[in-house]
Amino acid sequence: MSHLPGPIDPPARLLMGPGPISAYPSVLRAMGAPLVGQYDPFMTATMTETQALYREVWGTANEATLLIDGTSRAGIEAAMVSLIRPGDRVLVPVFGRFGHLLAEIAERALAEVHTIEVPWGEVFPVSMIREAIERVKPHLVACVQGDTSTTMLQPLDEIGEICRAHGALFYTDATASLGGNPFEMDAWGLDAATAGLQKCLGGPSGSAPISLSDRAVEVVRSRARVEAGIREEGDASASDFIRSNYFDLAMILDYWGPRRLNHHTEATTMLYGARECARVLLLEGRDATIHRHRLHGDAMLAGVEGLGLTVFGDVAHKMTNVVAVEIPDGVVGDAVRSELLSDFGIEIGTSFGPLHGRVWRIGTMGYNARTDAVLTTLAALEAVLRRHGAAVPAGGGVEAAQGVYAAAER
């Protein structure tokens, strides 16, 4: 059997892009724990523990707080296909690639989709969202909080109240922002929120935390249909049932709830990892974790500016955990990224659509929101830029970042 490949042996990498990032070591250790059956008392107790942990992460009392087995996009799709009936009006404020994704998924759910847009690198003033809600009268407002394609963070704190006043549900995709930026589900009046592990939560892609308000659960329950084979007398069977089986939140709620009604086999290893991501965050403290992301994000921002690079977008509304840097004239962006990876084992990202080839995106999140990762990345970036003929100040990036750390210590 000499043709078989050897055991998996990934190269050493420092993942400093917009995600995925290097996972916390304790998360990887947790994912190596033994498997148990899906109805083993340990398994169901771990599911219940994980729900409680994520209520704290989200800042919510929502009973309907759980995991979707799949990447962050699985969480988005579960929320949207379960909350949107064919023909429902959905308003999507688009300020980057992932706003377009929400509109795309809403369209596939047969919604009547309305979008508003601002240029990439900006966020929406609340007045513009209010005007659109009053004009469109949507069933659902679906908005990204932090869009890594542009690095912008949309303020959400006033939108929920406007949605509630106009009878709209309010959903946000917090994949890129949760854990590294403020998030208050209940205080901001959110009805649904989803995320992924592979950004500030410091885990691998493959599990999507989700939380639903009572209002959202009411909509989901009104569309419930228990599948044949496990249906019992008296079980719901709505005529306008949720059109996805795997992403049917009504059945998933029954699986995670006291009934433990079989839906799919819970992804045990991802459950362990997601539980540890939340545990690590809460052990450090929500506010402390956000402060750490802000500190190292500020250091990276100062560092790239110390190299004479231009930061893209409205810095006042930038996420703490990722910065977009304009590629200098005469420098081939992908060549720099390739050499950072091959020579230093460091990965940074490019972007999408109108920003592809125009910016690099450098992340400082989760386990990699730490001093040595920031300084190593800046030193390596300087070396590669010099090799490509860019005139950058010697030591300028590291020195500027160290200035941020010294000021924080003072």
NORSUL-V688573 format. One record per pair of residues at least 24 apart in sequence whose C-alpha atoms are under 10 Angstrom apart, sorted by the first residue. I is the first residue (numbers start at 1). GAP is how many residues later the second one is. Records with the same first field share a line. If there is no record, write none. Layout:
BEGIN
I: GAP, GAP
END
This chain:
BEGIN
11: 334
12: 329, 332, 333, 334
13: 328, 329, 331, 332, 333, 334
14: 327, 330, 331, 332, 333, 334, 354, 359, 362, 363
15: 326, 330, 331, 332, 333, 334, 347, 348, 349, 350, 352, 353, 358, 362
16: 306, 330, 331, 332, 333, 345, 346, 347, 348, 349, 352, 353, 357, 358, 361
17: 131, 182, 305, 306, 329, 330, 331, 332, 333, 343, 344, 345, 346, 347, 348
18: 129, 130, 131, 133, 158, 180, 181, 182, 303, 304, 305, 306, 329, 330, 331, 332, 333, 342, 343, 344, 345, 346, 347
19: 129, 157, 178, 179, 180, 181, 183, 185, 186, 303, 328, 329, 330, 342, 343, 344, 345, 346, 347
20: 156, 176, 177, 178, 179, 180, 182, 183, 184, 185, 343, 345
21: 176, 177, 178, 179, 180, 181, 182, 183, 184, 326, 342, 343, 344, 345, 346, 347, 348
22: 176, 177, 180, 181, 182, 343, 344, 345, 346
23: 174, 175, 176, 177, 178, 179, 180, 181, 182, 250, 254, 342, 343, 344, 345
24: 177, 178, 179, 180, 249, 252, 253, 256, 342, 343, 344
25: 177, 178, 342
26: 176, 177, 247, 250, 251, 254
27: 175, 176, 177, 243, 245, 246, 247, 248, 249, 250, 251, 252, 253
28: 175, 176, 241, 244, 245, 248, 249
29: 243, 244, 247
30: 239, 240, 241, 242, 243, 244, 245, 246, 247
31: 172, 173, 237, 238, 239, 240, 241, 242, 243, 244, 245
32: 237, 240, 241
33: 235, 236, 239, 240
34: 234, 235, 238
35: 232, 233, 234, 237
36: 232, 233
37: 228, 229, 231
38: 222, 224, 226, 227, 228, 229, 230
39: 221, 223, 226, 227
43: 223, 225, 228, 229
44: 212, 213, 214, 216
46: 222, 225, 226, 229
47: 209, 210, 219, 221, 224, 225, 228
48: 208, 209, 210
49: 226, 230
50: 159, 221, 222, 224, 225, 226, 227, 228, 229
51: 158, 159, 160, 205, 224, 227
52: 223, 226
53: 221, 222, 223, 224, 225, 226, 228, 229
54: 155, 156, 157, 220, 221, 223, 224, 225, 228
55: 130, 154, 155, 156, 223
56: 128, 129, 222, 223, 225, 226, 230
57: 121, 122, 126, 127, 128, 144, 152, 220, 221, 222, 224, 225, 228, 229
58: 116, 120, 121, 124, 125, 126, 127, 128, 135, 136, 137, 151, 152, 153, 228
59: 123, 124, 125, 126, 127, 128, 129, 227
60: 123, 124, 125, 126, 127, 130, 151, 152, 153
61: 124, 125, 150, 151, 152
62: 123, 124, 129, 130, 149, 150, 151, 152, 155
63: 148, 149, 150, 151, 154, 190, 194
64: 128, 146, 147, 148, 149, 150, 152, 153, 185, 188, 189, 192, 193
65: 127, 128, 129, 144, 145, 146, 147, 148, 188, 191
66: 128, 142, 143, 144, 145, 146, 186, 187, 190, 191
67: 127, 128, 129, 140, 141, 142, 143, 144, 185, 186, 189, 199, 200, 203, 204, 207, 208
68: 126, 127, 128, 138, 139, 140, 141, 142, 178, 179, 181, 184, 198, 199, 203
69: 137, 138, 139, 140, 177, 178, 195, 196, 197, 198, 199, 201, 202
70: 126, 135, 136, 137, 138, 139, 177, 197, 200
71: 104, 124, 125, 126, 127, 133, 134, 135, 136, 137, 138
72: 101, 102, 103, 104, 122, 123, 124, 125, 126, 133, 134, 135, 136, 137, 138
73: 28, 29, 32, 100, 102, 121, 122, 123, 133, 134, 135
74: 120, 121, 122, 132, 133, 134, 135, 172, 173
75: 98, 100, 118, 119, 120, 121, 132, 133, 134, 135, 136, 172, 174
76: 25, 26, 29, 30, 66, 95, 96, 97, 98, 99, 116, 117, 118, 119, 120, 132, 133, 134, 171
77: 25, 28, 29, 31, 32, 117, 167, 170, 171
78: 116, 130, 132, 164, 166, 167, 168, 169, 170, 171, 174
79: 92, 93, 94, 113, 114, 115, 131, 132, 133, 137, 141, 168, 169, 170
80: 25, 26, 27, 28, 29, 31, 60, 62, 91, 112, 167, 169
81: 24, 25, 26, 27, 28, 29, 30, 139, 161, 162, 163, 166, 167, 168
82: 27, 134, 135, 137, 138, 139, 141, 142, 159, 160, 161, 162, 165, 166, 167, 168
83: 26, 56, 57, 86, 88, 109, 133, 134, 135, 136, 137, 138, 139, 140, 159, 165, 166
84: 25, 26, 27, 28, 55, 56, 135, 136, 139, 158, 159
85: 24, 25, 26, 27, 54, 134, 138, 155, 156, 157, 158
86: 24, 25, 26, 154, 156, 157
87: 24, 25, 26, 52
88: 24, 25, 50, 51, 52
89: 24, 25, 47, 48, 49, 50, 51, 52, 79
90: 24, 25, 43, 46, 47, 48, 49, 50, 51, 52, 78, 79
91: 24, 25, 38, 41, 42, 45, 46, 47, 48, 49, 50, 51, 52, 77, 79
92: 24, 25, 37, 40, 46, 48, 49, 50, 51, 52, 79
93: 24, 25, 30, 31, 35, 36, 39, 48, 49, 50, 51, 61
94: 24, 25, 26, 29, 30, 48, 49, 50, 53
95: 24, 25, 26, 27, 28, 29, 48, 49, 51, 52, 54, 55, 57, 58, 59
96: 24, 25, 26, 27, 48, 50, 51, 52, 53, 54, 55, 56, 256, 257, 258, 259
97: 47, 50, 51, 52, 53, 254, 255, 256, 257
98: 45, 46, 47, 48, 49, 50, 51, 52, 75
99: 43, 44, 45, 46, 47, 48, 50, 74
100: 44
101: 43
102: 40, 41, 42, 70, 71
103: 39, 40
106: 34, 36
109: 133, 134, 135
111: 28, 29
112: 26, 27
113: 25, 27
114: 24, 27
115: 26, 27
119: 31, 194
120: 27, 29, 30, 31, 32, 192, 193, 194, 234, 235
121: 26, 28, 29, 30, 31, 32, 191, 192, 193, 194, 196, 197, 203, 234
122: 28, 29, 30, 31, 32, 190, 191, 192, 193, 194, 195, 196
123: 24, 27, 29, 30, 31, 32, 190, 191, 194, 195
124: 29, 30, 31, 32
125: 29, 30
126: 28, 29, 30, 31, 32, 33, 36
127: 31, 32
129: 29, 30, 33, 34
130: 28, 29, 32, 33, 36
133: 26, 29, 30, 33, 34, 35
134: 28, 29, 31, 32
137: 26, 29, 30, 31
138: 25, 28, 29, 30, 31, 32
139: 24, 27, 28, 29, 30, 31
140: 27, 28, 29, 30, 31, 51
141: 27, 28, 29, 30, 31, 50
142: 27, 28, 29, 30, 31, 50, 51
143: 27, 28, 29, 30, 31, 50
144: 27, 28, 29, 30, 31, 32, 33, 49, 50
145: 26, 27, 28, 29, 30, 31, 32, 33, 36, 38, 48, 174
146: 26, 27, 28, 29, 30, 31, 32, 35, 171, 172, 173, 174, 175, 176
147: 26, 27, 28, 29, 30, 171, 172, 175
148: 27, 28, 29, 170, 171, 173, 174, 175, 176, 203, 204, 213, 215
149: 27, 173, 175, 200, 201, 202, 203, 204, 205, 206, 207, 210, 212
150: 162, 163, 164, 168, 169, 172, 173, 174, 201, 202, 205, 209, 211
151: 25, 26, 161, 162, 163, 164, 166, 167, 168, 169, 170, 171, 172, 173, 200, 210, 211, 212
152: 25, 160, 161, 162, 163, 164, 165, 166, 167, 168, 170, 171, 172
153: 24, 28, 161, 162, 163, 164, 165, 166, 167
154: 163, 164, 165
155: 27, 28, 162
156: 27, 28, 29, 32, 33, 34
157: 26, 27, 28, 30, 31, 32, 33
158: 29, 30, 31
159: 29, 30, 31
160: 25, 26, 27, 28, 29, 30, 31
161: 26, 27, 28, 29
162: 27
163: 26, 27, 28
164: 25, 26, 27
169: 44, 46, 47, 50
170: 43, 46
171: 40, 41, 45
173: 37
174: 35, 36
175: 24, 25, 26, 33, 34
176: 24, 25, 143, 145, 146, 189
177: 24, 113, 142, 143, 144, 145, 188
178: 112
179: 98, 99, 102, 103, 106, 107, 108, 110, 111, 114, 142, 186, 187
180: 101, 106, 107, 108, 109, 110, 111, 112, 113, 114, 117, 139, 140, 141, 142, 184, 185, 186, 189
181: 105, 106, 108, 109, 110, 112, 113, 138, 139, 140
182: 104, 105, 107, 108, 109, 138
183: 103, 107
185: 26, 27, 28
186: 27
189: 24
190: 25, 26
191: 24, 25, 26
192: 24, 25
196: 78
197: 73, 76, 77, 80, 81, 169
198: 79, 167, 168
199: 122, 123, 164, 165, 166, 167, 168, 169
200: 77, 81, 89, 90, 93, 120, 121, 163, 164, 165, 166, 167, 168, 169
201: 73, 75, 76, 77, 78, 79, 80, 88, 164, 165, 166
202: 71, 72, 74, 75, 76, 78, 79, 163, 164, 165, 166, 167
203: 67, 70, 71, 72, 73, 74, 75, 163, 164
204: 66, 69, 70, 73
205: 65, 69
206: 61, 63, 64, 65, 67, 68
207: 60, 62, 63, 64, 66, 67
208: 62, 63, 66
209: 65, 69
212: 37
217: 32, 33, 36
218: 32
219: 31
220: 28, 29, 30, 31, 33
221: 28, 29, 30, 32
222: 28
223: 25, 26, 27
224: 24, 25, 26, 27
225: 25, 26
226: 24, 25, 28, 35, 37
227: 24, 35, 36
230: 31, 32, 33
231: 30
277: 89
280: 86
281: 85
289: 76, 77, 80
290: 30, 31, 75, 76
291: 29
292: 28, 29, 72, 73, 74, 77, 78
293: 26, 27, 28, 29, 70, 71, 72, 73, 74, 75, 76, 77
294: 25, 26, 27, 28, 70, 71, 75
295: 25, 26, 69, 74, 75, 76, 106, 109, 110, 113
296: 24, 25, 26, 67, 68, 69, 72, 73, 74, 75, 77, 78, 79, 105, 108, 109
297: 24, 25, 26, 65, 66, 67, 68, 72, 73, 77, 104
298: 24, 25, 66, 103, 106, 107
299: 65, 71, 72, 75, 76, 79, 98, 99, 100, 101, 102, 103, 104, 105, 106
300: 62, 63, 64, 69, 71, 73, 74, 75, 77, 78, 97, 98, 100, 101, 102, 104
301: 24, 61, 73, 96, 99, 100, 103
302: 94, 95, 96, 97, 98, 99, 100, 101, 102
303: 71, 72, 74, 75, 76, 92, 93, 94, 95, 96, 97, 98, 99, 100, 101
304: 58, 74, 77, 78, 92, 93, 94, 96, 97
305: 91, 92, 95, 96
306: 72, 86, 87, 88, 89, 90, 91, 92, 93, 94, 95
307: 71, 72, 74, 75, 78, 83, 84, 85, 86, 87, 88, 89, 90, 91, 92, 93
308: 82, 83, 84, 85, 88, 89
309: 83, 88
310: 49
311: 48, 49, 50
312: 43, 46, 47, 48, 49
319: 44
320: 43, 44, 45
321: 41, 42, 43, 44, 45, 47, 48
322: 39, 40, 41, 42, 43
323: 36, 37, 38, 39, 40, 41
324: 25, 26, 27, 31, 34, 35, 36, 37, 38, 39
325: 25, 33, 34, 35, 36, 37
326: 29, 31, 32, 33, 34, 35
327: 30, 31, 32, 33
328: 30, 31, 57, 62, 63
329: 29, 61
330: 58, 59, 60
331: 54, 57, 58, 59
332: 25, 26, 53, 56
333: 24, 25, 26, 27, 52
334: 26
335: 49, 53
336: 24, 45, 48, 49, 51, 52
337: 44, 47
338: 46
339: 41, 42, 45, 46, 48
340: 37, 40, 41, 43, 44, 45
341: 39
343: 37, 41
344: 32, 33, 36, 37, 40
345: 32, 35
346: 27, 30, 31, 34, 35
347: 30
348: 29, 33
371: 30, 31, 34
374: 24, 27, 28
375: 24, 25, 26, 27
END
